[in-house]
Amino acid sequence: MNRRSLLFASGAVVLARPALAQAVTVTGAGASFPRPIYERWGQAAREGASISLNYQSIGSGGGINQITNRTVDFGASDAPLPTAQLTERNLLQFPTVMGSIVLIVNIPGVADNALKLTPEVIADLFLGRITRWNDARIVELNTGLRLPNLPVSPAYRADASGTTFVFTTYLSRISDTWKTGPGAGTSIRWPAGNGARGNEGVSNTVRNTPGAIGYTENAYATVNRLVTTQIRNKSGAFVAPVMAAFQAAADVADWSVPGFAADLIDLSGATVWPIVSPTFILLPTNPTADKVAGSLGTMRFFDWCFKNGATAATQLEYMPLPSALHDRIRAAWGAQVKNPAGQAIWTA
């Protein structure tokens, strides 16, 4: 059974159960990028750890706003916050899994991973400079592939999005025109195309629009059986969006940076997929008395997922974090998250 089949198979994931603990509910909101794995982990942790997760996929911008306003127990963002903002907002940031951004297309007659695109062509497609799929530059890259005389229809995120932050950071690194024009951010002014809300919305737009091209988290492309493309990486090799290529990028990540904000975008390496990113949780370091239980529940939830959720993550096309990094995250919980009396609320 392949990964795509596993995504649809009932009871595909069997996770270990620790001893029963007191039942607790945690609430979170934010990035749509990790929604599939958080939902899968939530289903398993309800039975395996007596923790219920209420997670709202509202985009990274919404997640940052909600945790800043303390209306949820944790926020989720694909765009890491700078150290100064974390300090100002009394937040601890830590990654949970790594994922990849892929390009999805709807071109009649073009099969999965058959289309090859260079960084320069990708930038010009989203800049609106390449307007038809039989453009000479694309045809030259894809000898033997029949490309129709069909208008290019870019699809992008209409909401503030960490997925957009990751993808536009990539575009800014591979295109000076993009860097000095639209730039990188969770929400930008797109030069061409149509917007949709969430990874779900972009996936549906591409699936339903002949000639469309969009960007989405790989799990959404997999679940929706969308057609993805090859990309030429920084080392000049065309790579397909497969787990080995994602892992090749993860293997060279530097997790020693503040806020665990490792950079996995446009790295060198013959087998490296060029658009890989961690996704992050934002947790108050100073929970009020009525929020201490939610903060502790959040840490219990992700601790359980780190110990028991690797199989689920891999089946959903995410990459688990190294176990040594899990230990560093737990140490950060104990050192930084304090109750109103100044006492640590997490102990290993």
C-alpha positions, 0 to 999 in steps of 0.5 A, a space after each residue: 500500500 502506498 502513501 496515497 492509499 494510506 491517507 484514505 485507509 481506515 485506521 491506517 495509524 496505530 499509535 502506542 498508548 501511555 498510561 491514562 491521564 486526566 482528561 484535558 482539552 486544548 485549543 489552538 488556531 493558525 496555520 492550515 499547513 499542518 492541519 492534516 497532521 494536527 487532526 490525525 494526532 488529535 484523534 489519536 491523542 484523545 484515546 491514547 493520552 486523554 487529551 482532546 484537541 480543538 484546532 481551527 485552521 485559520 491561517 498563520 496570521 490569524 493564529 499569531 493574532 489569537 495567541 497574542 490576544 490569548 484567546 487560545 491555548 496556542 497559536 500555529 504559524 509556518 512563518 517563524 516570529 523574530 526573537 524581538 517579537 517573541 520577547 515582546 509578546 511573551 511567547 515561546 516558539 517551537 517546531 512540531 514537524 517539517 513539511 514541503 511546499 509543492 507546485 500544483 498544476 492543472 494542465 490537460 494531458 500533463 501527468 504527475 511530476 512530468 512537468 519541469 520548471 526552473 526557478 526563473 520560469 516559476 517566478 515569471 509564471 507568478 509575475 504574470 510574464 508567462 501567460 500561456 503553457 506552450 510558451 517557448 521557455 516551458 516547451 524548451 524545458 520539456 522536450 517531448 511533453 505536449 503542452 497546450 495553448 492554454 492560459 496560465 491561471 496562477 492561484 494564491 492564498 488570499 488570507 495571511 498565510 505562513 505557506 505564502 511566507 515560505 513560498 514568497 521567501 523562495 521566490 525572493 531568493 531566486 528572483 531579484 525582480 520578485 525580491 524588489 517587487 512583491 517581496 516576501 510575507 504572509 500576505 502580499 500584493 500578487 501581480 497576477 491570478 486569483 486568491 483562495 482561502 487556505 491550502 484547501 482553497 488553493 488546492 480546490 481552485 487548481 483542481 477545478 481550473 484548467 491552466 491553473 498553477 498554485 502552491 500548497 503544502 505537499 499533504 494537500 496535493 497528496 490527499 487531493 491527488 493533484 498533479 505536482 511538478 519537478 523543480 530545478 534546485 540550487 545545485 542545478 538538478 531537477 528533483 521531484 517532490 518525494 520524501 527523500 528530497 524533502 529529507 535531504 533538505 532537513 538533513 542540512 538544517 541548522 536548529 541552533 538558531 534562536 526560536 528554533 527557526 531553521 532555514 530550509 529554503 533553497 539549500 544546496 545539494 543534488 537531491 534537495 527539494 528547494 522549498 521545505 519548512 518547519 511549522 511552529 507552535 507559539 505558546 505563552 511563557 507567562 500564562 495567567 492562572 486560568 490558562 496554566 492548564 491549557 499551556 500544560 495540556 498543550 505541552 503534554 499533547 505535543 510531548 505525546 505526539 513527539 513520542 508516538 506520532 512519527 508514523 502518522 507524520 510520515 504517512 501524511 508526507 510530513 517529516 518528524 523532527 530529530 529526537 535530539 531536537 524534541 529533547 531541546 524543545 522539552 528543555 525550553 518548555 521547562 525553562 521558559 513557561 512559568 505560572 503566575 508564581 514564577 514556577 515552571 509548569 513543565 517537568 519531564 
